[in-house]
Amino acid sequence: MMLHPGLSEDCFSSIVCYVPLHDLLTFASTSLSCMKSILPELKRRRNRISQDHAWEKCCSTTSSNSKLLSLTEEGEERYGDIYFIPSALARLKCLFRSMSVDHPQRSGIYQLIQDVENYDDSTIPDENESFQHVLAAIQKNIKAHKLHSAILRNAMYLDPVDMSGNENYGRVFLHRYIGDLHTIYFCMGHSVAGIIEGVSETKWMEKMSNILDQCEQKTDENQAVSSTTDWYQIYQFFHSSYLRGCLLSPEFMIALGLANESTVRFMARGKFDMICFEPHRPFRGVEKLHIMERIELLKNNCSVFIISYDFGPLGHSFRGRDRVRRDAFSQMSAGGEPL
């Protein structure tokens, strides 16, 4: 297909592979011919979700100065600064298994997994297809990206006030917090590694920076701390970013629900002699130590507690003697290797 004289189909394909998904869809909205022209690229990005990858460090730890490789381009004998990445599908399955059955996003993650596994890329509309058929093909190819983005945003921007009804006191079940933490860990990793597009880590960091600005201003003026919602999102940002940036042993990753034995073996390829390896280098994203340090200075302005309920030593048959334990949440710390 010729978009204009002098630009061949091969040249167009080489260009659009570097264009962000949002800009690609904006380009497609200009005409039916443009919609048809991007379908092969959408298909390639859609197939990437279920493919294993290798990530090569170039000159820094940020993904913008590195590149994602398919394993067909990479020799099995090359290791060094190569980090092997299990497919996003394998990581989503790990997320699904680690999540509580009561977590409200579990069904959405299952829907995303089913969409990826049942995807059929055998048909692409030809030149004579109608607008409706071409639009349906585009929607089919971007459905997984949209589901992934919706799941990630729901975890990033949960409002605990809505669940408690008190703007000064937020309450969520622990399995919800841990499930959202796992969701951000996995799905934001996909985004910063360039495997699944849709959510910008940079914009998320800008939002966190604005929240911290407000917290610092209120602290200086001896006013009440920021809302429960803000602090909940700060905690999620801190803990998920820390997990994506620190050194972890394979055993610890499995214990935390961040990996299973299969994904650990794949990520540790060529590094079996290491007690701790860097499984998160492709998923680390941009440097965020400055935000972590600001959170450290403000952490005492927000108290978080874990409330545990049990039936006591006599069991559930003897109701009325239930025990309630209130434990302070452990202090946040940005120690360890810089993020």
URNORPE-V141298 format. One record per pair of residues at least 24 apart in sequence whose ideal C-beta (glycine too) atoms are under 8 Angstrom apart, sorted by the first residue. I is the first residue (numbers start at 0). J is the second residue. D is the distance in Angstrom with one decimal. If there is no record, write none. Layout:
((I:J:D) (I:J:D))
//
This chain:
((0:32:7.2) (0:35:7.1) (0:36:5.5) (0:126:7.9) (2:32:7.4) (2:33:7.4) (2:36:6.3) (11:36:6.5) (12:39:6.8) (12:40:6.8) (15:40:4.8) (16:40:6.4) (16:43:7.4) (19:196:6.5) (20:44:6.9) (20:141:7.3) (20:144:6.4) (20:196:4.1) (20:197:7.0) (21:196:7.6) (24:137:7.7) (24:141:7.3) (27:137:6.8) (31:130:5.6) (31:133:6.5) (34:130:7.8) (34:133:5.0) (34:134:7.1) (34:137:6.3) (35:124:6.6) (35:126:7.1) (35:128:7.5) (35:133:5.7) (37:137:7.6) (38:123:5.2) (38:124:6.9) (38:133:7.4) (38:136:5.9) (38:137:6.9) (38:140:7.1) (39:123:6.7) (41:137:6.4) (41:140:3.9) (41:141:6.4) (42:120:5.3) (42:123:6.6) (42:140:5.9) (44:140:7.6) (44:144:7.7) (44:196:7.4) (45:118:6.4) (45:120:6.8) (45:140:4.7) (45:141:7.7) (45:143:6.5) (45:144:8.0) (46:118:7.9) (46:120:6.2) (47:87:7.9) (47:194:6.2) (48:86:7.1) (48:87:4.8) (48:88:6.0) (48:115:5.3) (48:143:5.8) (48:194:6.8) (48:195:6.0) (49:86:5.4) (49:87:7.4) (49:88:4.5) (49:115:5.6) (49:116:7.6) (49:118:7.6) (50:86:5.6) (51:83:7.3) (51:84:6.7) (51:85:6.1) (51:86:5.1) (51:89:7.8) (51:265:7.0) (52:83:7.7) (52:84:4.4) (52:86:7.5) (52:192:7.9) (52:194:6.9) (53:81:5.2) (53:82:6.9) (53:83:5.4) (53:84:6.8) (54:81:7.2) (54:82:4.5) (54:83:7.8) (54:84:5.6) (54:192:6.6) (54:280:7.0) (54:281:3.8) (55:80:6.2) (55:81:5.6) (55:82:7.8) (56:80:4.1) (56:82:7.4) (56:280:6.9) (60:280:6.7) (60:283:6.2) (60:286:7.6) (61:283:7.8) (61:284:7.3) (61:285:5.6) (61:286:7.0) (62:191:5.4) (62:192:6.2) (62:193:6.4) (62:281:6.8) (62:283:7.7) (62:284:6.5) (62:285:8.0) (63:285:7.8) (65:281:7.4) (67:192:6.6) (67:193:5.2) (67:194:7.2) (67:281:7.5) (78:268:7.3) (78:269:3.5) (78:270:7.3) (81:269:7.6) (82:266:7.4) (82:277:7.0) (82:278:7.7) (82:280:5.0) (82:281:5.4) (83:265:5.7) (83:266:5.7) (83:268:4.9) (83:269:7.9) (84:192:6.6) (84:194:7.4) (84:266:7.3) (84:281:5.5) (85:261:7.7) (85:262:4.5) (85:265:5.0) (85:266:6.6) (87:115:7.8) (87:189:5.0) (87:194:4.9) (87:195:5.6) (88:112:6.9) (88:115:5.1) (88:116:7.0) (89:261:7.2) (89:262:5.8) (89:265:7.9) (90:185:5.3) (90:188:7.6) (90:189:7.2) (90:262:6.8) (91:115:7.4) (91:185:6.9) (93:185:7.4) (93:256:7.6) (93:257:7.7) (93:258:6.2) (93:259:5.3) (93:262:6.0) (94:181:5.7) (94:182:6.6) (94:185:4.7) (94:186:7.9) (96:256:7.7) (96:259:7.2) (97:181:5.7) (97:256:3.2) (97:257:7.7) (98:178:4.8) (98:181:6.4) (98:182:7.8) (99:174:3.8) (99:175:7.9) (99:177:7.6) (99:178:5.8) (101:172:7.5) (101:174:6.0) (102:174:6.0) (102:175:6.2) (102:178:4.0) (103:175:7.5) (104:150:5.7) (104:153:6.1) (104:154:6.8) (104:178:6.7) (104:179:7.7) (104:182:6.4) (105:178:7.5) (107:146:6.7) (107:149:7.1) (107:150:5.2) (107:153:7.9) (108:150:6.2) (108:182:7.7) (110:146:6.4) (111:143:6.2) (111:146:4.4) (111:147:6.1) (111:150:6.7) (114:142:5.8) (114:143:5.3) (114:146:6.5) (115:143:5.5) (118:143:7.4) (143:195:7.3) (144:195:6.0) (144:196:5.9) (144:197:5.2) (145:197:7.2) (147:186:6.1) (147:189:6.9) (147:195:4.9) (147:197:6.0) (148:197:3.3) (148:198:5.4) (150:182:6.2) (150:186:6.3) (151:182:6.6) (151:183:6.8) (151:186:4.1) (151:187:6.4) (151:190:7.3) (151:197:7.4) (151:198:5.1) (152:198:6.5) (154:178:7.8) (154:179:4.0) (154:180:7.9) (154:182:4.0) (154:183:5.2) (154:186:7.4) (154:235:7.3) (155:183:6.1) (155:187:7.9) (155:198:7.6) (155:203:6.4) (155:232:7.0) (155:235:6.8) (155:236:8.0) (156:232:6.7) (157:231:6.7) (157:232:7.6) (157:235:7.7) (158:228:4.9) (158:231:7.9) (159:227:5.7) (159:228:6.4) (159:231:4.9) (160:226:7.1) (160:227:5.6) (160:228:5.5) (163:227:8.0) (166:226:6.5) (166:227:6.9) (167:227:6.6) (168:227:6.4) (169:227:3.5) (169:228:6.8) (169:230:8.0) (169:231:5.8) (171:231:7.4) (173:305:6.4) (176:235:7.8) (179:235:6.2) (180:235:6.2) (180:238:5.6) (180:239:5.6) (180:242:7.7) (181:256:6.1) (181:257:7.4) (183:235:6.1) (183:239:4.0) (184:239:5.0) (184:242:5.2) (184:243:6.1) (184:257:6.5) (187:239:6.6) (187:243:7.2) (187:282:7.5) (187:284:7.3) (188:243:6.0) (188:279:7.1) (188:281:7.6) (188:282:3.1) (189:282:7.7) (191:281:7.8) (191:282:5.9) (191:283:7.0) (191:284:3.7) (191:285:7.7) (192:281:4.4) (192:282:5.4) (200:284:4.7) (200:285:6.4) (201:285:6.4) (203:236:7.2) (204:285:7.1) (204:287:6.1) (204:290:6.3) (206:232:8.0) (207:232:7.3) (207:233:6.6) (207:236:5.1) (207:290:5.9) (208:290:6.3) (208:293:8.0) (211:290:7.0) (211:293:5.0) (211:294:7.0) (211:297:6.8) (214:297:5.2) (214:300:6.6) (215:293:7.5) (215:297:6.8) (218:297:6.8) (218:300:6.2) (224:300:4.6) (224:301:6.0) (230:301:4.3) (230:303:7.8) (233:294:6.1) (233:301:7.8) (234:303:7.0) (234:331:7.3) (236:290:7.6) (237:291:6.7) (237:294:5.4) (237:331:5.6) (237:333:7.9) (238:331:7.6) (240:284:8.0) (240:287:5.7) (240:291:7.1) (240:338:6.1) (241:291:7.6) (241:333:7.2) (241:335:7.9) (241:338:6.9) (242:279:7.6) (243:279:4.8) (243:282:5.2) (243:283:5.5) (243:284:7.1) (243:338:7.9) (244:279:6.3) (244:283:5.2) (244:287:8.0) (244:336:7.0) (244:337:8.0) (244:338:3.8) (245:279:7.7) (245:335:5.1) (245:336:6.1) (245:338:7.8) (246:275:4.3) (246:276:7.6) (246:277:6.5) (246:335:7.3) (246:336:6.0) (247:275:6.3) (247:278:6.9) (247:279:7.8) (248:274:6.0) (248:275:5.0) (249:276:7.8) (252:278:6.8) (283:338:7.1) (286:337:7.8) (286:338:6.9) (287:338:5.4) (288:333:7.2) (288:337:5.1) (288:338:5.3) (291:333:4.0) (291:338:6.1) (292:333:6.4) (294:331:6.6) (294:333:7.4) (295:331:7.1) (295:332:7.4) (295:333:5.5) (298:330:6.7) (298:331:5.1) (302:327:7.3) (303:327:7.4) (303:328:3.8) (304:328:6.2))
//
